[in-house]
């Protein structure tokens, strides 16, 4: 299996093609993005079970998104019952849950690697913050391990970026899908850099637009009400962009059955 090496501008094209997919069935993909947002919100208010369940389900949710984009790119209208149909492949849901479990395990290991060397300093800063009611010492102490964790997390995320699609569309085993995903991400690191900048710019631009609305007299609550559906729609476009990303990088696999992305 050979991952295509794409130029940096491919990162912009992935986002553009994601918009074209979203535009083809906006209500379906908006509703899906809202569903994912509700899952995340529910997980955030039910620790620790909620976050663990959410992370374990994310490979399955990612593949459902990719399968829906596959259907939309081939001209089929997404109906409610079609969203969960891809998980009916024999044993697939269990394998995707196993991938989620591996993700959690690796996050725990990376967290230990990043934070354990600083535990004494962190413990002292917690005591200082408690007695002085000042969070600055704690924030200073946690900065370095957080940076270390963030760098390692980005490297780890490359393992899982394409893995759900490789497993779901092509039946590739867990370890192989993680390996192929990491290699493909490394080969296209500059395209991913541009891709990340595009989405950073989109969401920062939305925040800036809402700030401007408040400056000209719109209330904070009204601006927040407007921003929520805009953020969900932008998230929907971003989720749609995962599919053209996968299609363009794994051309050799796509040629065996997956549709082309919109022009």
C-alpha positions in Angstrom: 0.0 0.0 0.0 1.5 3.3 -1.1 0.3 6.6 0.3 0.5 9.5 -2.2 2.7 12.4 -1.3 0.8 15.6 -1.9 1.9 19.3 -2.1 1.2 21.6 0.8 -1.7 23.3 -1.0 -3.6 19.9 -0.7 -4.5 21.0 2.8 -6.5 23.9 1.4 -8.1 21.6 -1.2 -9.2 19.1 1.4 -11.1 21.9 3.2 -12.6 23.2 -0.1 -13.7 19.7 -1.1 -15.2 19.2 2.4 -17.3 22.3 1.8 -18.5 20.9 -1.5 -19.5 17.7 0.1 -21.3 19.6 2.9 -23.1 21.8 0.4 -24.4 18.8 -1.5 -26.5 17.7 1.6 -26.2 20.6 4.2 -29.1 19.5 6.5 -27.8 15.9 6.8 -24.3 16.9 7.6 -25.4 19.8 9.8 -27.6 17.4 11.8 -24.7 14.9 12.1 -22.3 17.7 13.3 -24.9 18.7 15.9 -25.2 15.0 17.0 -21.5 14.9 17.6 -21.6 18.1 19.5 -24.3 16.7 21.7 -22.2 13.6 22.3 -19.3 15.7 23.3 -21.4 17.9 25.6 -22.9 14.9 27.3 -19.4 13.4 27.8 -18.1 16.6 29.3 -20.8 16.6 32.0 -20.5 13.0 33.0 -16.9 12.3 34.0 -15.2 9.9 34.0 -17.5 7.5 32.2 -18.6 10.0 29.6 -15.2 11.1 28.3 -14.0 7.5 28.2 -17.1 6.3 26.3 -16.8 9.3 23.9 -13.1 8.5 23.1 -13.9 4.8 22.6 -16.7 5.6 20.2 -14.8 8.2 18.2 -13.2 5.7 15.7 -16.8 4.4 15.0 -18.2 7.9 14.7 -15.3 8.8 12.4 -16.0 5.9 10.1 -19.7 6.6 10.0 -18.8 10.1 8.9 -16.5 8.8 6.2 -19.1 6.3 5.0 -21.7 9.1 4.8 -19.4 11.3 2.8 -18.7 8.2 0.5 -22.5 8.0 -0.1 -22.9 11.7 -0.7 -19.9 11.9 -3.1 -21.5 9.1 -5.1 -24.8 11.1 -5.4 -26.9 9.2 -2.8 -29.1 11.1 -0.4 -28.3 10.3 3.2 -31.4 9.1 5.1 -31.6 8.6 8.9 -31.2 4.8 8.8 -28.2 5.0 6.5 -25.9 6.6 9.1 -25.5 3.4 11.2 -25.6 0.9 8.4 -21.8 0.9 7.9 -21.3 -0.5 11.4 -23.4 -3.6 10.5 -20.3 -5.2 8.9 -19.6 -8.4 10.9 -17.2 -7.6 13.8 -16.4 -4.0 12.6 -18.0 -2.2 15.5 -16.0 -4.3 18.0 -12.8 -3.7 16.1 -13.4 0.1 16.1 -14.1 0.0 19.8 -10.8 -1.8 20.3 -9.2 1.0 18.4 -10.8 3.5 20.7 -9.5 1.5 23.7 -6.0 1.6 22.3 -6.3 5.4 21.8 -7.3 5.8 25.5 -4.4 3.5 26.6 -1.8 5.5 24.6 -3.2 8.8 25.9 -2.7 7.5 29.5 0.8 6.3 28.7 1.7 9.7 27.1 0.2 11.5 30.1 2.4 9.5 32.5 5.5 10.1 30.4 4.8 13.9 30.2 3.7 14.5 33.8 5.5 12.0 36.0 8.9 13.7 35.9 7.3 16.9 37.1 5.0 15.4 39.8 7.0 16.9 42.8 6.9 20.4 41.3 3.2 20.0 40.4 2.4 18.8 43.9 4.2 21.8 45.5 2.4 24.2 43.1 -1.0 22.7 44.0 -0.3 23.2 47.7 0.9 26.8 47.0 -2.2 27.5 44.9 -4.5 26.1 47.6 -2.9 28.1 50.5 -2.5 31.4 48.6 -5.6 31.2 46.4 -3.4 32.0 43.4 -3.4 29.8 40.3 -0.4 31.3 38.7 2.2 28.9 40.3 0.1 25.9 39.1 -0.2 27.3 35.6 3.5 27.9 35.4 4.3 24.4 36.7 1.9 22.6 34.3 3.1 24.5 31.2 6.1 22.4 30.4 4.5 19.0 30.8 1.5 20.2 28.8 3.8 21.2 25.9 5.5 17.8 26.1 2.1 16.0 26.1 0.8 18.2 23.2 3.8 17.3 21.0 3.5 13.6 21.7 -0.2 13.8 21.2 0.1 15.2 17.7 2.5 12.3 16.8 0.1 9.8 18.3 -2.9 11.3 16.5 -1.2 10.5 13.2 -1.6 6.8 14.1 -5.4 7.2 14.2 -6.1 9.7 11.5 -6.8 7.3 8.6 -7.0 4.1 10.7 -10.9 4.0 11.0 -11.3 4.4 7.2 -8.6 1.8 6.5 -10.2 -0.7 8.8 -13.8 0.1 7.8 -13.5 0.4 4.1 -10.8 -2.2 3.5 -10.8 -4.6 6.4 -7.2 -3.8 7.3 -6.2 -5.0 10.8 -5.7 -2.7 13.7 -1.9 -2.6 13.9 -1.5 -2.3 10.2 -4.1 0.5 9.9 -2.3 2.4 12.6 1.1 1.9 10.9 -0.2 2.9 7.4 -2.0 5.9 8.9 1.2 7.2 10.6 3.3 6.8 7.4 0.7 8.6 5.3 0.5 11.5 7.7 4.3 11.8 7.8 4.5 11.8 4.0 1.9 14.6 3.9 3.0 16.6 6.9 3.2 19.9 5.0 -0.3 19.4 3.6 -1.5 18.7 7.2 0.2 21.9 8.4 -1.7 23.9 5.8 -4.9 22.0 6.6 -4.5 22.8 10.3 -3.9 26.5 9.5 -7.0 26.7 7.4 -9.3 25.3 10.2 -7.5 27.5 12.8 -8.2 30.5 10.6 -11.9 29.5 10.1 -12.7 29.1 13.8 -10.7 32.2 14.8 -12.4 34.1 12.1 -15.8 33.1 13.5 -14.8 34.2 16.9 -13.5 37.5 15.5 -16.7 38.1 13.6 -18.8 37.6 16.8 -16.5 39.9 18.7 -17.1 42.6 16.0 -20.8 42.1 16.4 -20.6 42.7 20.1 -18.5 45.8 19.5 -21.2 47.3 17.3 -23.9 46.8 19.9 -25.1 43.2 19.8 -25.4 41.6 23.2 -23.1 38.8 24.3 -26.0 36.4 24.6 -27.3 37.1 21.1 -23.8 36.8 19.7 -23.4 33.4 21.4 -26.7 32.3 20.1 -25.7 33.2 16.6 -22.3 31.6 16.9 -23.5 28.1 18.0 -25.1 27.1 14.7 -22.2 28.7 12.8 -19.7 26.6 14.8 -21.7 23.5 14.2 -21.9 24.1 10.5 -18.1 24.8 10.3 -17.6 21.6 12.2 -19.8 19.8 9.7 -17.6 21.1 6.8 -14.5 20.0 8.7 -15.9 16.5 9.2 -16.7 16.3 5.5 -13.2 17.3 4.6 -11.8 14.1 6.3 -13.1 12.1 3.3 -11.4 13.9 0.4 -8.3 13.9 2.6 -8.4 10.1 2.8 -9.4 9.7 -0.9 -6.5 11.8 -2.2 -3.9 10.2 -0.1 -4.9 6.6 -0.6 -5.5 6.7 -4.3 -4.5 3.1 -4.9 -7.2 1.8 -2.4 -9.8 4.3 -3.6 -9.4 3.0 -7.2 -10.8 -0.3 -6.0 -14.2 1.1 -5.1 -14.5 4.5 -3.4 -15.9 7.4 -5.4 -14.0 10.4 -6.5 -14.2 13.6 -4.5 -16.1 16.7 -5.9 -14.3 18.9 -8.3 
